[in-house]
């Protein structure tokens, strides 16, 4: 019950909104050394955002960065919610696609923020998937030496991964995330209603990060996916909230221990060592990020098996689930030499030796495993002559 016997209308509204926030969504807290921020997960929770902005003491001028199509759909609802809550929204549109993760696009955002006269107290909302989150996060980290960043992810991949943990960046010289910063958001709002119109391929792409999370640290989630994958693909609310909440909670725990990726957080790179190189070799266009990561997971699991780190059953269960999710597990037509060249710039190489996380069992991973070049070439070659990868 909400006692309104002795309250102003404004206080009644605040009390009702506070009650709705506790009933309608799951909140995962990311507890860092100097502050804590929430990740809210639920269905139809976007209208609660103005109340959240008041809680973090955000300024009343709010920038919203998104793609044109999103700005016309969920963006319009978001801007309407901001207006109803007493905030002035300033939409900034960038082109869809990986090409927007660039220093040129970042410069465009700086110019628009300055033209709108947004100050250090003005939050920036990233409304979109991983590209928008990475770009907007990088701009928020650097505009006026840092303004509040709020993630409102619209893809499954962004909800379970890129909107959590503070990694921001843009691509440069054909290298993914070459320029970037660690910059934590003030708030993340994952409204599963956003996924209702997500293209099927993008939904399946996001499942790559979900399955990755299950493989490296949540055996219960893996079993849930094995049993309830059809419900997730049907976008049933209960299944989506369960999956997103478990992924968010796992990543929050990892980030709390290792915010800057000095140790434990490196386990989140499983599948990304080869996956990012595959994405680059495919020109950031032919494969989605999730599809590239799925291929990376399959090949890195093969590396783990060859090294004796993981058994065949682990590899088979992982790859079977990836296939059921409609994700690729083989390189196919991707040029192997282009993959090899892209891996030469991998940030996980130290002193000329590649060290990457590999699965031990479902829900268990070794944080760093040295991978010999010869073995990596053989796995990439997939039965071809590995000497062709030396170029």
Secondary structure, 3 states (H helix, E strand, C coil): CCCCCCCCHHHHHHHHHHHHHHHHEEEEEEECCCCEEEEEEECCCHHHHHHHHHHCCCCCEEEEEECHHHHHCHHHHHHHHHHHCCCEEEEEECCCCHHHCCHHHHHHHHHHHHHCCCCCCCCEEEEECHHHHHHHHHHHHHHHHCCCEEEEECCHHHHHHHCCCCEEEEEECCEEEEEEEECCCCEEEEEHHHHHHCCHHHHHHHHHHHHHHHHHHCHHHHHHHHHHHHHHHCCCHHHHHHHHHHHHHHHHHHHHHCCCCCCHHHHHHCCHHHHHHHHHHCCCCCCCHHHHHHHHHHHHHHHHHHHCCCCHHHHHHHHHHHHHCCCCCCCCCCCHHHHHHHHCCCCCEECCEEEEEEEEECCEEEEEEECCHHHHHHHHHCCCCHHHHHC
